[in-house]
């Protein structure tokens, strides 16, 4: 069992390395290859991070990743479409009348509901693929991964981020 887990992780990391290398090479030919390389590196790290945190068996991984990748692609496409049609600069808010602002708010809420509905459908699909406990582990892993990316992006120039232990030790001030 332990050897299967190690084999799965090794295969996943090898596959990611090969994919990332190929995508990195292909992106160098076009514009914006640096941004594309960074996205691919983040994606590769995310896959490795989730694989390790969930400790997927080979059978689970085979079923899990197509469902996960489909969900990610759907969510990204929905986000991109929404931003394309609802992109504005913060300064433009001052120029909006209440009718335009209300319309934007309603569109934003509708979009958020659609994203939530998609997430619920994704979880329902996952229930047939991995145990519910691993679905909870996935939710935590995604949250932790996002926090880690934010910390790394902020780097030395960003605000200090308290770790979980510091947050738990601080008493609430009311």
Backbone as a ProteinNet text record, in pm:
[ID]
protein_1_A
[PRIMARY]
XXXXXXXXXXXXXXXXXXXXXXXXXXXXXXXXXXXXXXXXXXXXXXXXXXXXXXXXXXXXXXXXXXXXXXXXXXXXXXXXXXXXXXXXXXXXXXXXXXXXXXXXXXXXXXXXXXXXXXXXXXXXXXXXXXXXXXXXXXXXXXXXXXXXXXXXXXXXXXXXXXXXXXXXXXXXXX
[TERTIARY]
83	0	87.5	191.3	280.7	356.7	396.6	468.1	377.5	247.7	153.9	142.7	135.9	124.3	247.7	365.1	489.9	496.5	453.5	454	359.5	241.6	144.9	201.5	259	316.4	431.9	517.4	630.9	583	482	428.4	363.2	288.1	222.6	325.9	428.6	532.1	610.8	640.1	711	626.1	499.2	408.7	397	388.9	380.7	506.8	621.3	746.7	756.7	720.4	724.5	626.9	504.1	403.2	447.9	495.9	540.2	656	748.1	862	815.9	723.9	673.6	597.1	512.7	436.3	528.2	627.7	723	796	840	909.3	816.4	693.4	598.1	565	556.1	518	631	753.8	865.7	856.4	786.4	773.8	678.4	585.8	486	512.9	419.2	430	384.5	437.8	394.7	434.4	546.1	583.6	614.4	661.3	692.8	566.4	458.6	334.2	280.8	289.6	245.1	326.8	457.1	543.7	504.8	479.6	442.8	310.2	213.5	84.9	102.4	184.4	206.5	280.3	375.5	446.8	351.3	267	169.8	75.2	29.6	-61.5	5.6	131.3	204.6	221.6	253.6	268.3	134.7	28.7	-104.2	-141.1	-114.1	-144.8	-65	64.1	147.1	99.3	65.1	19.6	-108.9	-204.2	-331.9	-311.9	-231.4	-205.6	-146.6	-51.7	12	-85.2	-157.3	-248.6	-362.4	-415.2	-527.4	-482.8	-355.7	-301.7	-389.9	-408.8	-493.6	-430.3	-511.8	-465.1	-457.3	-386.6	-382.3	-522.3	-609.6	-745.7	-822.6	-806.2	-873.8	-820.3	-688.4	-626.5	-673.5	-686.3	-730.4	-869.8	-955.9	-1092.5	-1102.3	-1022.1	-1030.2	-985.9	-867.2	-809.9	-892.6	-954.5	-1040	-1158.4	-1219.5	-1332.1	-1282.4	-1169.4	-1113.5	-1074.9	-1006.3	-962	-1080.4	-1184.5	-1304.9	-1367.7	-1375.4	-1431.9	-1347.6	-1216.8	-1128	-1144.9	-1151.7	-1167.5	-1300.8	-1407.1	-1538.8	-1538.9	-1479.3	-1474.9	-1391.9	-1278.1	-1192.8	-1262.1	-1330.8	-1402	-1513.7	-1585.8	-1694	-1637.9	-1526.8	-1464.1	-1417	-1352.7	-1300.6	-1415.4	-1523.1	-1639	-1701.1	-1714	-1772.7	-1684.6	-1554.6	-1463.3	-1465.2	-1477.8	-1479.9	-1598.4	-1712.1	-1833.3	-1856.6	-1779.2	-1803.5	-1674	-1586.1	-1458.4	-1465.2	-1429.8	-1422.7	-1317.1	-1271.8	-1173	-1245.4	-1183.6	-1247.9	-1290.7	-1215.4	-1251.2	-1385.2	-1421.9	-1546.1	-1669.6	-1654.2	-1767.9	-1828.6	-1744.1	-1793.6	-1883	-1854.1	-1931.8	-2061.2	-2075.7	-2196.1	-2315.1	-2430.7	-2552.2	-2602.3	-2702.2	-2751	-2807.3	-2869.5	-2925.3	-2814.6	-2705	-2591.4	-2525.5	-2509.6	-2447.9	-2533.8	-2664.9	-2754.3	-2750.5	-2744.4	-2736.7	-2608.3	-2497.8	-2371.1	-2378.2	-2433.7	-2446.6	-2528	-2639.7	-2724.3	-2649.7	-2576	-2496.3	-2389.1	-2326.1	-2222.1	-2281.5	-2394.1	-2458.2	-2503.1	-2555.1	-2596.1	-2474.7	-2364.7	-2241.1	-2192.3	-2193.9	-2150.3	-2240	-2368.6	-2460.4	-2429.7	-2401.2	-2366.1	-2237.4	-2140.7	-2015	-2040.7	-2125.6	-2160.6	-2232.8	-2325.8	-2398.2	-2302.4	-2206.1	-2105.5	-2023.7	-1988.1	-1909.4	-1989.7	-2119.6	-2204.5	-2211.4	-2224	-2228.3	-2095.3	-1986.4	-1853.9	-1841.7	-1883.8	-1877.7	-1965.1	-2081.5	-2169.4	-2100	-2029.1	-1955.1	-1842.3	-1774.4	-1662.5	-1706.5	-1828.9	-1877.3	-1880.2	-1888.2	-1882.6	-1741.4	-1643.6	-1505.4	-1413	-1426.1	-1342.9	-1432.2	-1384.8	-1465.4	-1487.5	-1596.6	-1630.4	-1519.1	-1450.6	-1339.9	-1232	-1205.3	-1105.1	-1156.7	-1287.7	-1344.6	-1319.4	-1339.9	-1309.4	-1160.5	-1077.9	-933.5	-897.7	-967.8	-945.9	-979.8	-1092	-1132.1	-1025.9	-975.3	-869.5	-741.1	-705.9	-583.5	-590	-705.4	-719.5	-706.9	-770.2	-763	-618.4	-551.4	-412.6	-320.6	-345.5	-262.7	-278.1	-403.8	-425.9	-354.4	-361.6	-294.2	-143.4	-89.6	53.6	95	16	47.1	44.5	-55.1	-64.1	58.6	98.9	217.5	341.9	356.3	475.4	474.5	357.8	348.2	377.2	325	348.2	496.5	565	709.2	749.7	866.8	921	848	790.8	724	581.8	524.9	387	375.4	253.1	231.8	262.8	309.8	335.8	206	211.6	93.6	108.6	17.7	27.9	-3.3	68.1	36.5	-81.1	-132	-252	-235.4	-117.1	-94	-105.4	-50.1	-59.1	-203.3	-279.9	-419.6	-499.3	-470.8	-544.5	-508.1	-384.7	-339.3	-386.6	-420.8	-463.9	-604.2	-622.6	-758.5	-841.7	-971.8	-1062.4	-1078	-1069.2	-1091.5	-1229.6	-1311.5	-1446	-1479
-119.2	0	125.6	123.9	238.8	258.1	145.1	152.8	207.7	171	224.3	375.2	424.1	568.3	640.1	585.1	645.1	641.9	531.4	517.2	618.5	634.7	730.8	871.6	908.2	1043	1060.8	960.1	968.9	983.4	904.4	913.5	1049.2	1096.6	1226.7	1337.3	1334.7	1438.9	1430.5	1309.4	1292.7	1344.5	1306.9	1355.2	1506	1562.9	1708.8	1775.8	1717.4	1775.3	1774.1	1662.5	1651.1	1750	1754.4	1845.9	1990.4	2024.4	2161.7	2198.2	2104.1	2129.8	2155.1	2070.4	2086.3	2217.4	2247.6	2372.1	2493.1	2483.1	2592.4	2618.2	2511.4	2525.2	2585.4	2536.8	2586	2732.2	2772.2	2909.4	3007.5	2962	3052.1	3106	3032.6	3075.2	3194.1	3211.1	3316.5	3430.2	3525.7	3640.4	3601	3668.8	3645.4	3510.1	3457.3	3323	3318.7	3428.3	3429.9	3406.7	3474.5	3457.1	3315.3	3264.8	3128.8	3026.4	3049.7	2959.7	2960.7	3078.8	3088.2	3017.8	3035.2	2967.3	2817.1	2768.5	2624.5	2571.7	2648	2605.1	2598	2698.1	2699	2580.5	2555.4	2443.1	2310.4	2294.8	2171.5	2154.4	2263.3	2256.4	2224.2	2279.9	2254	2106.5	2049.2	1908.3	1820.5	1849.9	1772.3	1790.7	1913.3	1945.1	1868.2	1872.6	1803	1652.1	1600.1	1456.1	1408.9	1484.9	1447.7	1460	1569.7	1592.7	1490.9	1453.2	1359.8	1214.5	1190.2	1055	963.3	1007.5	932.6	799.5	695.5	567.5	581.2	492	501	495.9	411.7	401	530.6	590.3	717.4	828.4	834.9	939.9	932.4	811.6	792.3	849.6	837.7	889.4	1035.5	1072.7	1205.7	1316.7	1302.4	1413.1	1456.3	1367.1	1416.3	1499.5	1457.2	1532.3	1667.3	1666.6	1790.6	1887.1	1837	1922.5	1981	1901.6	1952.1	2065.1	2045.1	2148.2	2275.9	2262.3	2378.9	2455	2383.2	2447.8	2521.1	2459.3	2522.5	2650.1	2642.9	2759.3	2872	2838.2	2940	3005	2926.1	2981.7	3075.5	3036.2	3120.7	3251.5	3244	3364.6	3456.9	3398.4	3476.9	3546.2	3473.1	3529.9	3644.1	3623.9	3728.2	3853.4	3835.2	3951	4023.7	3947.4	4008.8	4103.7	4063.7	4144.3	4241.9	4229.1	4313.1	4370.3	4410.2	4463.7	4615.5	4672.5	4817.5	4854.5	4977.1	5029.1	5085.3	5077.4	5130.5	5276.7	5353.9	5495.5	5510.9	5411.8	5418.3	5407.3	5360.1	5348.5	5486.1	5586.4	5722.7	5771.3	5726.2	5771.3	5691.8	5581.3	5498.1	5563.4	5547.5	5586.8	5465.9	5485.7	5376.4	5260.8	5290.4	5184.3	5093.6	5153.6	5074.8	4996.9	5059.9	4993.4	4875.7	4894.9	4784.8	4670.8	4704.7	4600.9	4520.6	4590.5	4520.3	4430.8	4481.6	4401.9	4276.5	4290.8	4174.6	4073.1	4123.4	4033.3	3961.7	4035	3976	3865.7	3893.3	3793.3	3670.8	3694.4	3583.5	3497.6	3564.5	3493.5	3411.1	3469.5	3397.3	3276	3289.4	3177.4	3066.7	3104.7	3005.2	2931.9	3005	2943.4	2847.4	2887.6	2801.9	2676.1	2692.3	2577.7	2481.4	2536.5	2453.2	2377.2	2443.3	2378.7	2264	2285.8	2180.9	2061.3	2086.2	1978.5	1902.3	1974.5	1913.7	1820.3	1866.6	1784.1	1660	1676.2	1560.8	1457.8	1503.2	1410.8	1342.3	1420.3	1363.8	1254.2	1263.9	1163.6	1024.7	1016.2	887	843.4	929.1	903.7	881.2	966.7	955.6	966.7	916.6	925.4	1070.6	1092.2	1226.6	1287.9	1206.4	1255.9	1319.6	1257.8	1313.1	1438.4	1449.9	1573.2	1687.5	1661.9	1763.8	1797.1	1694.2	1716.8	1801.7	1779.7	1859.2	2005.2	2029.3	2167.5	2238.4	2168.6	2226.2	2246.2	2148.5	2157.6	2276.2	2296.3	2409.9	2542.6	2550.7	2672.8	2699.1	2596.2	2610.5	2645.7	2586.9	2616.2	2762.5	2810.9	2952.8	3044.5	3012.8	3094.5	3093.3	2978.2	2967	3049.2	3045.1	3124.4	3273.4	3316.2	3457.4	3496.2	3411.4	3440.8	3454.4	3362.7	3367.5	3487.6	3521.9	3637.8	3765.5	3773.7	3891.9	3906.4	3796.7	3797.6	3895.5	3951.9	4045.9	4179.7	4214	4342.8	4342.5	4225.4	4216	4226.9	4239.9	4247.6	4113.5	4116.2	3989.1	3913.4	3783.9	3699.9	3616.8	3633.3	3549.6	3405.1	3313.6	3173.9	3131.6	3013.7	2967.8	2966.3	2928.1	2922	3060	3161.2	3297.2	3345.4	3309.1	3351.5	3289.6	3164.4	3095.4	3149.3	3198.6	3244.9	3385	3465.2	3602.9	3603.7	3670.2	3678.8	3777.5	3749.8	3841.1	3967.1	4083.1	4211.2	4260.3	4277.6	4326.8	4440.7
0	0	0	85.2	94.1	-37.3	-98.8	-226.1	-336	-334.3	-433.2	-420.6	-298.9	-275.5	-327.1	-294.6	-342.1	-494.4	-552.1	-697.6	-761	-702.1	-754.7	-750.8	-639.1	-625.9	-724.1	-734.1	-826.3	-970.5	-1008.6	-1145.2	-1169.6	-1071.1	-1086.4	-1101.7	-1018.1	-1026.3	-1155.9	-1200.8	-1328.4	-1443.4	-1443.1	-1547	-1546.7	-1427.4	-1416.5	-1467.6	-1434.4	-1478.3	-1630.3	-1690.4	-1836.7	-1899.6	-1846.1	-1899.9	-1885	-1766.4	-1743.1	-1834.3	-1855.7	-1944.5	-2087.4	-2134.8	-2270.9	-2286.2	-2191	-2198	-2186.8	-2102.8	-2087.2	-2218.6	-2285.1	-2412.3	-2517.1	-2522.5	-2622.3	-2598.4	-2474.6	-2443.9	-2473.2	-2474.7	-2503.7	-2645.7	-2731.3	-2869.5	-2883.8	-2791.3	-2801	-2705.5	-2704.6	-2614.7	-2476.2	-2377.3	-2240.8	-2186.1	-2232.6	-2187.7	-2039.1	-1982	-1838.7	-1756.2	-1791.4	-1717.9	-1736.5	-1856.9	-1883.2	-1806.1	-1798.3	-1722.6	-1575.3	-1521.2	-1380	-1353.3	-1442.1	-1424.6	-1426.9	-1518.2	-1528.8	-1406.3	-1355.5	-1235.2	-1116.7	-1104	-994.7	-1008.3	-1130.4	-1153.8	-1118.5	-1158.3	-1127.8	-977	-908.8	-763.2	-696.2	-750	-692.9	-707	-822	-844.6	-748.3	-735.1	-643.4	-499.1	-463.5	-328.3	-295.3	-385.8	-363.2	-360	-451.1	-455.1	-322.6	-271.8	-145.7	-28.4	-22.5	90.9	94.6	-22.1	-25	-17.7	-42	-44.4	-129.9	-253.4	-346	-383.8	-387.7	-439.3	-591.6	-659.3	-805.6	-868.2	-814.6	-868.7	-845.3	-727.7	-697.8	-787.2	-799.9	-881.4	-1026	-1078.7	-1216.8	-1240.4	-1141.5	-1154.1	-1109.4	-1009.8	-950.7	-1045.5	-1104.8	-1181.4	-1301.8	-1377.8	-1487.4	-1435.6	-1325.2	-1267.2	-1217.3	-1147.6	-1092.5	-1204.2	-1306	-1416.9	-1493.6	-1512.4	-1579.4	-1498.2	-1367.8	-1279.2	-1285.2	-1275.6	-1279.7	-1411.8	-1521.6	-1652.6	-1661.7	-1610.5	-1611.5	-1528.5	-1409.9	-1320.5	-1382.3	-1439.9	-1501.7	-1620.9	-1701	-1816.6	-1771.2	-1667.8	-1616.1	-1560.7	-1489.1	-1434.3	-1547.4	-1646.8	-1759.3	-1833.3	-1856.2	-1926	-1845.6	-1716.2	-1632.1	-1632.9	-1616.3	-1615.9	-1749.7	-1859.3	-1992.6	-2005.4	-1950.6	-1963.6	-1849	-1740.9	-1623.9	-1568.1	-1654.9	-1610.4	-1607.1	-1493.7	-1483.7	-1382	-1391.7	-1298.6	-1176.7	-1059.6	-938.7	-951.5	-1028.5	-1046.6	-1119	-1197.3	-1273.5	-1184.6	-1063.6	-972.6	-946.8	-933.6	-909.7	-1022.9	-1144.9	-1260	-1278.7	-1206.3	-1220.5	-1152.2	-1215.6	-1145.5	-1067	-984	-900.1	-981.9	-1094.3	-1177.9	-1230.7	-1280.7	-1330.3	-1217.1	-1101.4	-987.1	-942.3	-936.1	-897.2	-997.8	-1125.5	-1228.3	-1212.6	-1185.5	-1165.8	-1043.1	-934	-811.4	-838.5	-908	-939.2	-1026.4	-1125.4	-1210.3	-1127.7	-1037.4	-952.8	-864.1	-803.5	-717.7	-797.1	-917.4	-1003.9	-1040.8	-1072.5	-1106.2	-987	-869.4	-750	-723.5	-746.5	-727.5	-827.8	-952.5	-1054	-1016.7	-963.8	-921.2	-804.8	-712.4	-599.3	-647.4	-738.7	-793.4	-863.9	-935.1	-1001.9	-898.5	-790.6	-684	-620.6	-598.3	-542.5	-636.7	-766.3	-864.9	-866.7	-853.4	-848.5	-727.9	-611.8	-491.1	-507.2	-568.2	-591.5	-680.4	-785	-872.5	-796.1	-711.5	-636.3	-540.6	-489.2	-394.8	-455.3	-585.8	-652.4	-686.6	-655.1	-695.1	-575.1	-474	-353.9	-230.4	-116.6	5.5	49	121.2	168.6	252.7	328.4	410.6	321.3	208	116.7	46.8	30.8	-25.6	71.6	200.9	302.1	301.7	287.2	280.7	158.7	47.4	-73.3	-48	16.9	45.8	130	229.6	314.1	234.3	152.1	72.7	-24	-87.8	-179.8	-104.9	10.7	91.7	135.1	183.8	227.7	111.6	-5.5	-121.9	-163.2	-166.5	-200.9	-102.8	25.6	127	106	71.8	48	-73.8	-179.6	-298.9	-264.7	-189.8	-150.4	-69	25.1	107.1	20	-75.3	-160.6	-253.9	-305.2	-394.5	-316.9	-194.7	-111.7	-81.8	-59.2	-36	71.2	54.3	152.8	149.6	34.2	20.3	74.8	94	139.3	289.7	336	480.1	545.3	668.8	735.1	755.4	733.3	747.8	874.4	970.1	1090	1053.8	1116.1	1088.5	1174.7	1151.6	1221	1372	1420.7	1564.5	1628	1560.9	1613.9	1617.3	1514.3	1509.5	1624	1656.6	1761.9	1898.9	1915.6	2046.1	2078.7	1978.9	2004.6	2061	2175.9	2231.2	2150.7	2143.2	2074.3	2156.3	2090.8	2158.6	2123.6	2223.3	2198.5	2287.6
[MASK]
++++++++++++++++++++++++++++++++++++++++++++++++++++++++++++++++++++++++++++++++++++++++++++++++++++++++++++++++++++++++++++++++++++++++++++++++++++++++++++++++++++++++++++++

